Amino acid sequence: MTRPIEPGDPSVFRRARLLDVLVPTRNRPAELAVTLAGLAAQRPGPAGGADRSRPGADEGQGGFGVVVSDQSDGPEPAWAEPAAAAMVRVLRHRDHPVLLTRRLPRRGLAEHRAYLLDASAARYVLFLDDDVWLEPGTVDRLLTAVQELDCGFVGNAVHGLSYLEDVRPETHRHYQEWGGRPVPERPRPGTPEWDRAQIHSAANLLHVTAARRLSPGQWRAYKISWIGGCVLYHRERLRAVGGFDFWRQLDPGHQGEDVAAQLAVMSRYAGAGVLPSGAYHLEAPTTVTERTVEAWEVVLADHPDPAPAEATDRRTGQLTDQPHS
């Protein structure tokens, strides 16, 4: 019989690091185990691609940290289940500190993300949904991209492999690469910029990627409206636009909290998708069954767009948490 898993010490966990991976979870012990297995297969130790000349570059020593916050309905958290606990032990064995927490009572998706963000002191934070498997090398590629692009966030849209044979060429026209560093944008419903989300449905991005014929190790930055499931932020820039503190304005049954945060970051610091994506959706049933309001609609109505940052400081209307059918 497996021994109980130690949750970890928050005071020990909160030290300077290059990256922390933040995983909110609820009622998904099996999916969480798969998600953690993907993280355990990433390269241990200092992140590849890190620019050692940048301030804080030595924060990469010791590998990325992981925070898992559970809001399951039962008496035991998902991370206490044997398969998930085993993957936590593998991560720790591979020199990745892991903090396991519970956040109850539930106050909505945005509050949960705000709590996770407060748990980290890293330079970058990767918000990873609890039903996404990352192929080896994904974390390194995202870190390389966010540092080279010097923007507010980058992300990997998730692939739904059950749609692999469902080719939708009409969506591919929304793919546009950045020719240089991304610049601030304000995608809004009803604009061509907002329609870019169509390339993230089903397996569309895999088909777009195949057409690019990239060599091993190559990647491209492209224009987005928003990305769900796997998004790496520059933590200070996310905080500069308020993070997820808008949760206090929302009914707990909201959705679209990640859209709201990304729109704010894009308006000031820019953001980009990264191709190829190494994020694969497990296509499990949603655990958010009561969706009362779109968070981004409330936030956009209550707050004007922030002014773009100085250049020297740069560096579908409806959200679901699974690929659109």
Buried (B, 14 or more C-beta within 10 A) or exposed (E): EEEEBEBBEEEEBBEEBBBBBBBBBBBBBBBBBBBBBBBBBBBBEBBBBBEEEBEEBEBBEBBBBBBBBBBBEEEEBBBBBEBBBBBBBBBBEBEBBBBBBBBEEBBBBBBBBBBBBBBBBBBBBBBBBBBBBBBEBBBBBBBBBBBBBBBBBBBBBBBBBEBEEEBBEEBBEBBEEBEEBBBBBBBBBEEEBBBBBBBBBBBBBBBBBEEBEEEEEEBBBBBBBBBBBBBBBBBEBBBBBBBBBBBEBBEBBBBBBBBBBBBBBBBBBBBBBBBBBBBBBBBBEEBBEEBEBBBBBBBBEEBEBBEBBEEEEBBBBEBBBBBBE
